[in-house]
């Protein structure tokens, strides 16, 4: 899969606010981004809400808050965006 980079519509066009990347290993990618200071904090209740609504594999959800990984699920699949 490819990736895309585009400036936000209200930007001057010099800074990208969002990028999409296809990764087989979101955990190692998140650790590298965290270690370089490129992740934003995730709201405290995001992962608590996920735990209340969805089932995850052993230890999977516990890793997400540490690494700034969000989670979404729809008819197209599972998504693990980074904040």
C-alpha atoms as a printed R data frame, in Angstrom:
   type eleno elety resid chain resno       x       y      z
1  ATOM     1    CA   UNK     A     1   0.000   0.000  0.000
2  ATOM     2    CA   UNK     A     2   1.072   3.547 -0.546
3  ATOM     3    CA   UNK     A     3   1.063   6.560  1.678
4  ATOM     4    CA   UNK     A     4  -0.134  10.091  1.267
5  ATOM     5    CA   UNK     A     5   0.979  13.435  2.601
6  ATOM     6    CA   UNK     A     6  -1.089  16.559  2.162
7  ATOM     7    CA   UNK     A     7  -1.338  19.914  3.927
8  ATOM     8    CA   UNK     A     8  -4.519  20.628  5.842
9  ATOM     9    CA   UNK     A     9  -6.902  22.922  3.928
10 ATOM    10    CA   UNK     A    10  -6.366  25.843  6.325
11 ATOM    11    CA   UNK     A    11  -2.584  25.474  6.367
12 ATOM    12    CA   UNK     A    12  -0.170  27.603  4.474
13 ATOM    13    CA   UNK     A    13   0.864  24.396  2.732
14 ATOM    14    CA   UNK     A    14   4.226  24.183  4.464
15 ATOM    15    CA   UNK     A    15   3.345  21.712  7.232
16 ATOM    16    CA   UNK     A    16   1.575  18.350  7.018
17 ATOM    17    CA   UNK     A    17  -0.815  17.727  9.895
18 ATOM    18    CA   UNK     A    18  -1.754  14.148  9.013
19 ATOM    19    CA   UNK     A    19  -0.078  11.338  7.146
20 ATOM    20    CA   UNK     A    20  -1.240   7.787  6.441
21 ATOM    21    CA   UNK     A    21   1.175   4.888  6.304
22 ATOM    22    CA   UNK     A    22   0.581   1.178  5.849
23 ATOM    23    CA   UNK     A    23   2.616  -0.735  8.436
24 ATOM    24    CA   UNK     A    24   2.721  -4.417  9.292
25 ATOM    25    CA   UNK     A    25   4.075  -3.663 12.777
26 ATOM    26    CA   UNK     A    26   2.358  -0.659 14.347
27 ATOM    27    CA   UNK     A    27   3.974  -1.371 17.734
28 ATOM    28    CA   UNK     A    28   7.583  -0.926 16.581
29 ATOM    29    CA   UNK     A    29   6.633   2.095 14.440
30 ATOM    30    CA   UNK     A    30   4.909   3.677 17.456
31 ATOM    31    CA   UNK     A    31   7.910   3.064 19.684
32 ATOM    32    CA   UNK     A    32  10.222   4.771 17.197
33 ATOM    33    CA   UNK     A    33   7.901   7.769 16.884
34 ATOM    34    CA   UNK     A    34   7.448   8.009 20.661
35 ATOM    35    CA   UNK     A    35  11.192   7.859 21.239
36 ATOM    36    CA   UNK     A    36  11.726  10.785 18.874
37 ATOM    37    CA   UNK     A    37   8.945  12.865 20.464
38 ATOM    38    CA   UNK     A    38   6.580  12.805 17.484
39 ATOM    39    CA   UNK     A    39   3.377  11.601 19.175
40 ATOM    40    CA   UNK     A    40   0.630  13.655 20.791
41 ATOM    41    CA   UNK     A    41  -1.003  12.594 24.062
42 ATOM    42    CA   UNK     A    42  -4.150  10.443 23.824
43 ATOM    43    CA   UNK     A    43  -7.165  11.347 26.023
44 ATOM    44    CA   UNK     A    44  -7.141   9.275 29.220
45 ATOM    45    CA   UNK     A    45 -10.593   7.783 28.681
46 ATOM    46    CA   UNK     A    46 -10.027   6.607 25.082
47 ATOM    47    CA   UNK     A    47  -8.569   3.221 26.011
48 ATOM    48    CA   UNK     A    48 -10.959   2.710 28.950
49 ATOM    49    CA   UNK     A    49 -13.854   3.185 26.537
50 ATOM    50    CA   UNK     A    50 -12.354   0.656 24.112
51 ATOM    51    CA   UNK     A    51 -11.931  -1.923 26.876
52 ATOM    52    CA   UNK     A    52 -15.579  -1.508 27.853
53 ATOM    53    CA   UNK     A    53 -16.884  -1.921 24.276
54 ATOM    54    CA   UNK     A    54 -14.545  -4.348 22.482
55 ATOM    55    CA   UNK     A    55 -12.538  -7.522 23.056
56 ATOM    56    CA   UNK     A    56  -8.765  -7.471 22.523
57 ATOM    57    CA   UNK     A    57  -6.091 -10.152 22.647
58 ATOM    58    CA   UNK     A    58  -4.106 -10.625 25.864
59 ATOM    59    CA   UNK     A    59  -1.920  -7.574 26.506
60 ATOM    60    CA   UNK     A    60  -2.879  -5.840 23.247
61 ATOM    61    CA   UNK     A    61  -4.843  -2.920 24.669
62 ATOM    62    CA   UNK     A    62  -2.399  -2.405 27.546
63 ATOM    63    CA   UNK     A    63   0.324  -1.466 25.042
64 ATOM    64    CA   UNK     A    64  -1.716   1.170 23.197
65 ATOM    65    CA   UNK     A    65  -1.780   3.998 25.799
66 ATOM    66    CA   UNK     A    66   2.000   3.833 26.283
67 ATOM    67    CA   UNK     A    67   2.571   4.184 22.544
68 ATOM    68    CA   UNK     A    68  -0.164   6.695 21.655
69 ATOM    69    CA   UNK     A    69  -2.091   4.192 19.553
70 ATOM    70    CA   UNK     A    70  -5.779   4.839 19.011
71 ATOM    71    CA   UNK     A    71  -8.174   2.198 17.724
72 ATOM    72    CA   UNK     A    72 -11.136   2.246 15.390
73 ATOM    73    CA   UNK     A    73 -13.217  -0.464 13.769
74 ATOM    74    CA   UNK     A    74 -15.696  -0.214 10.909
75 ATOM    75    CA   UNK     A    75 -17.007  -2.258  7.978
76 ATOM    76    CA   UNK     A    76 -13.650  -1.834  6.192
77 ATOM    77    CA   UNK     A    77 -11.528  -3.264  8.979
78 ATOM    78    CA   UNK     A    78  -9.502  -2.330 12.021
79 ATOM    79    CA   UNK     A    79  -7.484   0.871 12.176
80 ATOM    80    CA   UNK     A    80  -4.763   1.800 14.630
81 ATOM    81    CA   UNK     A    81  -3.948   5.461 14.065
82 ATOM    82    CA   UNK     A    82  -1.253   7.245 16.017
83 ATOM    83    CA   UNK     A    83  -2.004  10.553 17.652
